[in-house]
């Protein structure tokens, strides 16, 4: 009997590429839907994982991403992208601030500390797609940096428990060379979490 598809939903924080995240998950065989960030936790499906999408300018700084704080209390793997990543940092006691050098378009990142789980089996140096004015300025306690670029130290982060992940860039955009592989890695993390629960 085949395994039931994983259920990983995408939280819409107003980002321009939220549908690409949903489409990538769907392409990779995941049962997925886009939900508004004001959806009550009680209305969520039984999830194996969750993605906090990017958002409009400055939204990662305000700390106002609907119920994203409540979603982070769920005992499932969660990936924050761009504003979702910045919000996650603030939620766990770190901080986000206006970037000294905003990044738009292609950028080169380098893996740090082995790249953690999201970057497994991807090159130490790779091109990703950026679209941000803000960035994580203070890493939360219990997190470590997984990727950096010349102008942004926290391009990627992961918590010590290995179930919270943040990416400053947009892996769902074709221009991120190994973005699809990162989604596959996140799906595998969710699969392993399901099997161990």
Beta strands, then each sheet from edge to edge (+ up, - down):
strand 1: 8-13
strand 2: 34-36
strand 3: 49-55
strand 4: 77-81
strand 5: 95-111
strand 6: 125-138
strand 7: 143-149
strand 8: 156-159
strand 9: 164-167
sheet 1: 2+ 1+ 3+ 4+ 9+ 8- 7+ 5- 6+
end
